[in-house]
Amino acid sequence: MKKYKVIVTPDAEHDLKAYLKYLRDIKKNPQAVKNVLNDFRDTIKLLRDVAGSLAEPGSEKLVTRSLRRINLKRHNYFMLYYIDSSDVVYITNVFHGLENFEYKLR
């Protein structure tokens, strides 16, 4: 089975930190911070094995940018990523499932 190298870009790190800060500072829920972070890490581990086999996204905006999407398993967040010609996966963004991510990708 092919293994992909996964790199989290600074933009994706910024996105994740913003969500974790919201959970910690606004929602006052340190357990949620821990749980989302663990789910994020677990999804990255999964992505190492399945990045190339996930279905193409239904969003035209994602297709034109060669982006794919993977949902976190236990939380309503997802990551956008692309695979370069060397089979390296770059996670470009993290979004909450209720966000209008296409608007933010302008």
Phi, psi and omega in degrees: 000135180290138175247130178261145170276134182244128178240129176267118182287161177303323178298316179293321177299318179298315179302310182299315180299323179296318178294318180294321177297318177300313180296322181285311190270323183268309181279345180054049185229082181296332178293322177296321177302311181298316183294316180294318179298317177296319178296319177301313180296319179297322180292323176297317177300318178295319181300328178302330183262331192241003188308317183279347185261355180287148183297150175296144181289155178279347183278125179298324180298321178289319181298316182294337178260007181058035180262148175238170184229140170226131179274144170292144189290320189249001182220160184273058175230159175213161179244144170256142182208164170224161180245125180276179185293345178264013182062036172259133180264128177247115174278119187262329184208157171232134181226154170279147183299338181268356181283152172273080186294329180295324177296318181289341181274004184310000000 
